[in-house]
């Protein structure tokens, strides 16, 4: 079995136990698409799985991913990979998912994604947050429940990323303007009161594609319940999903006019996370976004 060295003997045994499927003569190949985990395509018999591997310390990340995918699937909106199993074996953590052959989002699939995402965003609950914490990339993402969206975004999102940035040595205008932004953030919501919506949480272009039939697929979620504008804002952050997507979404579930300003507030979270994960190349962008938002107060 090629790449068997990536799967420990204990992990092979555990997956076989969890699934009842032998991996003895399984076809395996390594696949890309992520910088955190090792990923393999396994073909036991007529099945096809995606297996992600990491150190056992990463089990909570995999368990949260599994729960996120199940929650998205339960919305019966956008297709997500089915969860087969997850767990640990020795010092290796793993998650096994349905393998889906993915292609680029074309205009038709982007339009359908807009419609389906609008359906997903209408799945709600009584509070903001989620029942467990998860990760955004490899950064801890806290989801303590709150009835106040502004406080949730201030404390669990921007505030934490600014704290991480300070610990990483990023001070100066980022922190001084960040403090002003946190203190005055309510001004962006004076005429807008969002409902808790089921979110993908990390919806950039690398986490959406189309399947062999041209239908949209989303994956690698960082789920929680929050303002739906946060998902839409991120679709615009790294190249966007195109006109067909946003026009379709707007036709299905129109956005509030204040979104044009708030999207910067929401995308600042992701730019700060990139700053904390990947370094100072994102500092200027984070400073500029923070300065622009403070000027809007």
Order of alpha helices (4+ residues) and beta strands (2+ residues): alpha-beta-beta-beta-alpha-beta-beta-alpha-beta-beta-alpha-alpha-alpha-beta-beta-beta-beta-alpha-alpha-alpha-alpha
